[in-house]
Amino acid sequence: VQLQACGGGLVQAGGSLRLSCAASGRAFSSYYMGWFRQAPGREREFVAAIRWSGGSTYYADSMKGRFTISRDNRKNTVYLQMNSLGPEDTAIYYCAAQRLGSNEYNFWGRGTKVTVSS
């Protein structure tokens, strides 16, 4: 299983970025796909998740209204659209996959760095 995240970069406060996570190695119809982030000196935190089959979405409270998670079945890719970014959103963002019924995320990709300047 490979999860390849990309789309990070440097953006000014108030700007937007869209992260992508290309998934390969198996069918993900029985998975949740999630985004997490880890800021310098802080623990990793949950950002958002989507159930691949059906498309149900879940967000951390602080991301609701600003971030949108979506998926493209044909491309086997999950996206995280991030709007109204602030310096507090600076972090390395990771995508991960969790099998339905599992109590943890089973596969992780390498992160993509997002830096928001004030």
Secondary structure, 3 states (H helix, E strand, C coil): CEEEEECCEEEECCCCEEEEEEEECCCCCCEEEEEEEECCCCCCEEEEEEECCCCCEEECHHHCCCEEEEEECCCCEEEEEECCCCHHHCEEEEEEEEECCCCCCCEECECEEEEEEC
